[in-house]
Amino acid sequence: MKTCNFFKAIIFSFFSGSLYRYAATAWRWKGLLYLLTLLACLWVIIASAGTYFAANTLSQHVAYIAPQIPPMTIDQGVLKSQSRSPVRIMLPSNETFAIIDATNQVKDFPHANALLLIQRDSYQVKYGDQIQVYQYPKDAKLMINASDIGQIVSHMEFKIISMIFIVFYLFGLFLSMLWLTVLALFVSVVVWLGGKVFRRALSYGGSLAVSFVALTPTIIVSIILSAIPFDVFHHKMLCLAILVIYAFYAIFVQPKKE
């Protein structure tokens, strides 16, 4: 193989011995760039699917929550509501999301089964075991009802979805790149030692390059199996077996030492 770009290599990694020979001699440390290219492409698909699911979940929650919110006004830092008793805002899972209490009847929020408490002169938010208290702006004048909530979310939907995609993509890309680089370093040692045992013309730099290529089938198969809506028997063991097979394949397709 005279040359092979990274995108072609993604497909050829499943069956092309010439790709593994080419990578061993021509790529060396470029294998790291190949892995980054592969993951960057795959995470576009994964992040898009995850963002679609998150956006759909958000829409369902807003449609469920918005009708439960009573008309409210915030004027000069004070919340007023037509409801004279605390109103629990429920999630589709039948869990309490928030309590709207314009008359300050709720006194024990830490033990209340809710994430948000909205009261007459402040609102409280739970962050794990911590509770943060926020005051309403004194100069704000705001009217809130169910339709307003839907309009606000609709107006911000693109920004919310974009932010979810960016965070999901960058976080996933960083973690997977870190984990798979460490895994490739381990596999490269095995491939390099295997090359010594079976007398193959394979340097450590070449072993590292072909290790990145050998990871490709495992990565793609693992993603496909994860997307299947039912459990695959011994998913992790199957992926490990594929990695071992391609690691040895990467060794045996190399030319023998003279």
Secondary structure, 3 states (H helix, E strand, C coil): CCCCCHHHHHHHCCCCHHHHHHHHHHHCCHHHHHHHHHHHHHHHHHHHHHHHHHHHHHHHHHHHHHHHCCCEEEECCEEEECCCCCEEEECCCCCEEEEEECCCCCCCHHHCCCCEEEECCEEEEEECCEEEEEECCCCCEEEECHHHHHHHHHHHHHHHHHHHHHHHHHHHHHHHHHHHHHHHHHHHHHHHHHHHHCCECCCHHHHHHHHHHHHHHHHHHHHHHHHCCCCCCCHHHHHHHHHHHHHHHHHHCCCECC
